[in-house]
Amino acid sequence: MADAKKKAPQKKAGVMRILDAQDKELMAVRRIERDGENLVIRGKIFGAMPMVAKVTPEEARAALKLLDAKTILFIVSLLFRRAK
């Protein structure tokens, strides 16, 4: 009877890792969420130090200006590539 009351294990949220040139983890992004008009990125730097970063609409527009059409297509294609 006790087994019937147990909840199914919750699926762990994904983590996006940002790596350096030597494939060492620089940052683990745990959540990306909206806070009013801003985008908030939560994670850990170097696996230890918690970090909360804020992206304003002005900074988001500036980031888009850094991308050319070829890079935008590459980013979209990343979603369909298999992991190595």
Secondary structure by P-SEA (a helix, b strand, c coil): ccccccccccccbbbbbbbcccccccbbbccccccccbbbbbbbccccbbbbbbbcaaaaaaaaaaccaaaaaaaaaccccccc
